[in-house]
Amino acid sequence: MKKNFWVIITGIVIGIAALVLVAFGNPGNMGFCIACFLRDIAGASKLHSAGVVQYLRPEIIGLVLGAFIVAIAKKEFKPRGGSSPTIRFILGMVVMVGSLMFLGCPLRMLIRIGGGDLNAVIGLVGFIVGIGVGIFALKKGFSLKRTYAQSKLEGAALPIALLVMFILVLIVPSLFAFSTEGPGAKHAPMIISIIAGLVVGGFAQRSRFCTVGGLRDVIMFRDMHLLWGAIAIVVTVLVGNAILGNLHFSFAGQPVAHTDGLWNFLGMALVGWGSVLLGGCPLRQLILAGEGNSDSVIIVFGLITGAAFCHNFSLASSAAGPTLNGQIAVICGFVIVAIVSLFNLAKEGN
């Protein structure tokens, strides 16, 4: 259990951060959601005009900066990239389509389970199935090819850009759009959000925490190491919600969630498959971006662009359920990941 110390502590820290952020104003069961927060940032940056999901979430900025600081301190800031950038960008968009069909990333899925949302359990089953399909591709030799060393400026570009964005929102907030109602209008004070992001980013960098990696490693290698972090999140949030009186086991009436089981399953299956091909969940991509990985920066841009597409073209679900456009987009997403999987298998003799 000693080797699992940091990943378990990271799970506990994430769980506590999620509970604290909800207590201070974030939407219920959404203390930390990478997909939702990137969607809100896309709205705040005026990439989409959905008025209920526009807010510059400091948690995302803190995550990247926290990972950046710890990576430098540990001499693990190693700028690298150049591996299939276009495919990574497209897969990032596809993962966001699946996330906004489910209404949450894998991290929020765990937090929703800890709040008693049984729809998220269906999402978890889909997530595991999607990861299983992705693993099948890995075993057949799937690869997005090697990365290359890059300049320190290249590696530091995203952390610097996010820091500048945070300063701008403090001194010239009129540059950005802000929701006056809906999930985007519910948020903890900026100081609490940025601190939570910094702390979680630092711990996630230290532990290599990844929701996809945990299940992938159990299925492929029977290695529980990373999965302990996910278990720690669910237990921490479940216990915290029980103490706070926010634990409600049900399908109906859950905050920012819908009850369509099929599309909850398929949305997270798409997220699981796409994330395996990308080498990590959305949270892990932000942490890698903080470490200087420009491939992960490309994926993050894909996620943000995917969020903008989802709200500009009515692909995202709501509490009322999925849209027809969203259902078509998820089916198209499966076609895309299948094509990417097939055409990036290692050829015999290579």
Buried (B, 14 or more C-beta within 10 A) or exposed (E): EEEBEBBBBBBBBBBBBBBBBBBBEBBBBBBBBBBBBBBBBBBBBEBBEBBBBBBBBBBBBBBBBBBBBBBBEEEEBBBBBBBBBEBBBBBBBBBBBBBBBBBBBBBBBBBBBBBBBBBBBBBBBBBBBBBBBBBEBBEEEBBBEEBEEBEEEBBBBBBEEBBEBBEEBEEEEEEBBBBEEBBBBBBBEBEBBBBBBBBBBBBBBBBBBBBBBBBBBBBBEEEEBBBBBBBBBBBBBBBBBEEEEBBBEEBEEBBBBBBBBEBBBBBBBBBBBBBBBBBBBBBBBBBBBBBBBBBBBBBBBBBBBBBBBBBBEEBBBBEEEBBEEBBEBBEEBBEBBEEBBEEBEEEEEE
